[in-house]
Amino acid sequence: MYRGKKILFTASKEVIQQLFACNRISATIWNACLDAAKQHHLTTGKWINQTQLQQAVKGKFPLHSQSVQAVCHKYLFSRDSMHQAKKKGIATARYPHRKKKHFNTKWVDKAFIIHPNGKIELSLGIQNGKRVKPLVLFAKNLPDGDIKEIELCFDRKLYLSVTYDDGQVAKSASGAYGAGVDMGEVQAIASVCENGEGILLSGRKLRSIHRLRNKKIAQLQRLMSKCKKGSHQWKKYNRAKQYVLSKSERQLQDGSHKITKAFVNWCVAQSIQEVFVGDVGSVSQGTKKKRKLRRKQRQKVSNWNVGQQMQYLTYKCQAQGIAVAKVSEAYSTQTCPVCQKRHKPTGRMYRCRCGYVSHRDTHGAKNILSEQRYGIFTPIEEKNLTYLRVA
């Protein structure tokens, strides 16, 4: 299976400067892709394809040909992703249009050489008929496996993002049960299995990280607004701002990994074969237009990193042979499975006049599961409920 790993490295001062230059050249290639795509559309009225785009930038930049092609592929992927978002009705989606000053550089296939002692040679290709001397750097924590790609990234300092094949094969499906999943902002994951077992994984830690980040960023922005842009003091506050954003992002990734790992371990213990996840992708979109929500509620919803959690959940389940299906969760939280009447719950418990009582989040998970299994909201017995706060 393909994995990713962040790698720190050491290199000479000259090589570090060349690496920064590579990212500036990659940004120039991205800008050239924007110009070529725009000119092609104005001339022909059609979108530029991969062959035409690569031909437009071929041989014009001092990077390895595969590194140039990687930027083209990223542009095409971004354009096609925005097109799919437009088709889904996401009004805020915009096609790639912004010029960049820095862009990640990628080396793939035969564009790099890794030696047993941790030495890495990054090729710059052939320029003016001569092969350019490769960039040499050293890393100690390279992963065991077949390294497929190396991407040069920057987050307060340069590092390598390595994609590699660990040699492991995804397990085959062996479970017998299905489970419904209701993802939320307070309870990150609420799930109920067909055997009656349930689990609640708290997302309060992630919410606290978001709140602290927003508070610190607001303080720094107020201070920056009182300084002249580009001044020594403004740069000092900007560095502090980037530090806060970088640290909070790492904390959020760590929390999401812990939550999804705990859930997958629970699925394996319960012999779950398929997971039905309620699609909440539209909840965090267009929060400014949702005037029914108060300002703080809109901020909570917009901060909710549900996409990241869904991504982690999907690949971890697939590694254990558990199928993941994203399904509609329409009215799953409002509908009573006993009398089929709808009302919006208040607090953390769902109570109906017919006497039905359940935890708000597991109630939604049970309705998602019953609708997928039986085609209708119907009661599912909940024998045991486990609370976990792993993040």
N, C-alpha and C positions, 0 to 999 in steps of 0.2 A: 504494500500500500504506500501511496505517496504521503510524505510528511513534510513539515516545514520547521525550520529551526533558525534562530537568530544567532549569528556568529560574530564575536568581536575579534579584531585583528590588530596587528602592528605592522607598520611600514615606515619607510624613510619619509622625511619631510617632502622630498621631491615627488615621491609616488602619491602621497596624500594630496598634494596640489594637482597632480594629474587626474586623480580620482574625482576631485571636485570639478575639474574641467570636463570630465566625461559626462557628469550630470548636467552641466551647462550645455554641452553639445546635444545631449538627448532632448533637452528642452527645445533647442533650435530645430531638431527633427520633428518634434511634436508640432511646433508652430508651422513648419513646412507642410505637415500633413493637413493642418487646418486650411492653409492657403490653397493647397492642391485640390482638396475636396470641394472647397467653395468655388474655385475657378471651374472645376469640372461640372459642377451642378449648374452654374450660370451658362456654361457653353452648351451642354447637352440636355439639361433638365433632368438628369438621372444621377443616382448616387455612384460615387467612385467605388470600384471593387478592389479586392486585395492586389491583384496583379497590376492594375493601373497605378495604385498608390505606391507600391514598392518600386515600380519603374520610375515614378516621378522623383523619388529621393535616392535612387541607386547611384552610388559612386560620388556623392556630393559631400560626404561628411567623414572626418577622420576617426571612424570607429569601425569595429568589425562588422561585416555585412549582416551577420545574424543579430547583432545588437541593434542595428538600424531597423531590421525587419521586426524585431520585438516591439519597438515603439509603434510601428505601423499596425501591428496586431492589437495593441492596446487601444489605439484610436478606434479601430473597427469594432472591437468588443464594446467600448464605451458607447459608440453610436448605435449599435444594434440593441444594447441594453436599454438605452433611452427610448428607442423605437418601441420596444415591447412594453415599457412603462406607459408610453403615450397610448398604446392600444388598450391598456387596462384602465384608462381614464385618469391617470395621475397627472393633473394639470400643472404641477410644479416641475415636472421633469423637463430638462432642457438638453438639447444636443450639445456635444462638446464644442466650445467656441472660445474659451479663454486662452490667451497666450500665457506661456509659462517661462520662468527664468531658470528653474531647476526641475529635473525629471529623473526618476530612477533609471539607471542603466542596467541592462540584463545581458548576461553571457550564458549561452546555451550550447548543448551538444559538444562540438569540438573547439569551442572558442575559449576553453580554459583547460589547464592541466593542474592536477593535484598530486603532490608528491607525498610519500609516506611520512616524512618528517613535519608535515603541516604546511609546507611551502605551496603557495597558490600562484600560478601564472595566468594572468588575464590578457588575452590577445587583443590587440588593436587592429589586426588585419593587415592588409597590404595597401600602402599608399604610394602613389607615383611609381609603381612597379617594384617597390621594395617592401619587405616585411618589416613592420615597425617593432621595435624592442618591446616585449610584453611587460605589463606591470606586475611586480613581484611583491607579495605580502605574505604574512605568516599568521596562522591561526592554530590554536591548541585544542579547541573543543569541537572539531569536525565530527559529524555524525557517522556512525557505522552504516554503510549502505551505498548504493549506487547514486551518486549526486547527479541530478539532471540539469538543474539551473542554479545560477548564482546571480542575485540581484543586489546592486549597490543602493542602500537606503540611507537616509539621514533623519535622526531624531536626537537633536542636540549634539550628536557626533555621528560619524560614519560607521556603519556596520553592514554585514552581509546577511541577506535573507536567502537561506539555502533550501532548495526543494530536493528531496532524495527519496529513493525507494528503499524501504526498510526490509524488503524481502518477505514480509508477512502477507498472508492471504486472508481475506475477509471470511469469517466463519459462516457456515451454512445455517439456515434457519432450523431451530430445534425446539422452539417454544410451542405452547398450545393455546395461549390466551391472547386476547386483545386488550388494549388499554386506551382510555381517552385522556387527553391532556388539555388543560386550560391554563394558558400562560398569562401571567399578570404582573403588575408592578409591585404589589405588596408581597404576594406569594408568587415567586418567580415561576414555579412549576407546581401545579396541582394535578394529580393523576389518580385514577381509579382503575383497577384491573377487574376483569370478569370474575375472578375468584373472590371478590369482595375486599381485597386489600387496597388501601389507599395511602398516598404520601403527599405531604406538603413541604416544599422546599422554599424557605424564606428568601425574599429578595430585598429585605430591609437594609442589608449592608450595602448593596449596590446603590440603593436610593440615597443612603447617607453620603456615599462618595460623590454622587452627582450634586447633592445639595452643597457640600463643602466646596467642591470645585466651582460651582456657580457663584458662591459667596466670595471666594478669593479672587476670581476673575473680575467680578464687579468692582471690588476694591481697587485692583490694579488698573482697571480701565478708567476709573475716576481719577486716579493719580496721573495716568498718562495724558488725560485730557487737559491737565493743567500745565503740561510741559510742551515745549516746541518739538514737533515731530522730527526725529533724527538727532536730537541732542543727546548728550552723554547720559543724563538722567532718564530720558525717554527710553534709551536702549537698555538701561539697567532694569527698568520696570518690564520691558518687553521680554528680556531674558527670564525674569521671574515668572512671567505669564506662560512662556513656553515650557518652563520647568513644571509648573502646576498642571498644564494640559498633558504633558508627557507622563508624569507620575500617575495621574488619575486614570489615564488610558490603560496603563499597565495594571493598575489595581482592578479595573473593570474587567479586563481580559482574564485575570487570575480568578476573580469571583465567578465569572461565567463558566470558566473551565471546571471549577470545583462543583458548581451546581449541576451542570450537565453530566459530569462524571458520576456524581452520587445518584442521579436519576437512572443512568444506564446500568449501574451496579444493582439498583433495586429491580430494574426490568429483568436482568439476568436471574436474580434470585427468585423472581415470581414466574419464571418460564414464559415471558411475554414474547410473542412472535411478531405482532404488529402494533404500531402506535399511531393513533389518530390525533393529530394536533390541530386545534382550532386556529383558523387563519385570522390573525389580528393585525395583518399588515396595514390595513387602512385606518387603524385607530390613531396612529401617531402622525398621520398625514393631514396637512391643512389645519393645524391646531389653532391658528390665528382666526380662522373662519368659524370655529366652533364656539360661538358666543354663549352657548348654554353652559360652558365650563368656565369656572373662575380662573383668574390669571395663574394662581399657584397650581391648579389642577392641569391647566394647559402646559405649564412648565414640566410637571411630572410626566405627563404623557409624551411630550416631545423628547425628554431625556431617556425614555425607556429604550434600552438597547435590545429589543426583542429580535431584531435581525441577526445580531451576533450570537445570541443564545440559540436561535434556530439553526444557524450554520454549525455550531459546535455540536448540538444535539444530533443533527442528521448524520454527520460523518462518524460520530462515536457509536451510534446505534447500528449503522451499516457495518462497522468493523466487527460487531458482535452478532451479525446476522439478523438484526431486527429491522423490519421494514418500517419506514416513516411515511405517512400520508398526511398532507396538509388538506384539511376539509373545512367546510363552512361551519361557523359557530353561531349562525343567526338565531337569535332568541333562545340560545341554550342556557343563558343565565337568568332569563326572565320567566321561562315557562315552567310551570309545575308539572312534573311527570305523572302525577296522580289524577288531577282534575283538568289538566291541559290549559288552565287559565294563566294569563300573563300579568306580571307586575314587577316593577323594578325593586330589587331588594335594597334594604338600608342596613348598614353595618356589615359585619362579617358573617352573619347567618341569614339563610333564606328561610322565611316562614310564610306558609300559605294558610288561608282560612280553612282549608279542608283538613288541616292538622299536620301536613307534611312539613318537616323541619330538617335542614341539612346545612353543612358548612357551605358558604357561598361559592367558593372556588371548586370544591369537590362536587358540588351540585352541577356546576357547568361541565365538569369533566365527565360525570355520569351521563348527562344528557347527550354530550358529543358521542360517547361510546354507544349508548342505546340507539341513537339515530343511525349510526353506521352499521350496527349489527341487525337491528330490527326495523329500520325505516321509520321509527316514530319514537318520541320521547316517552320512555316507560321506566318505572322505578327499578333501580339496581341496588341490591342489598350491600351495605357497607359494613363489613365485619370488624375491620381494624384500620385505624388511621395513624400514620407515623408522621411526626413533625421533626424536621431537620433544619438546622441553621448551620450550613457548612462554610459559607463565605463570611 
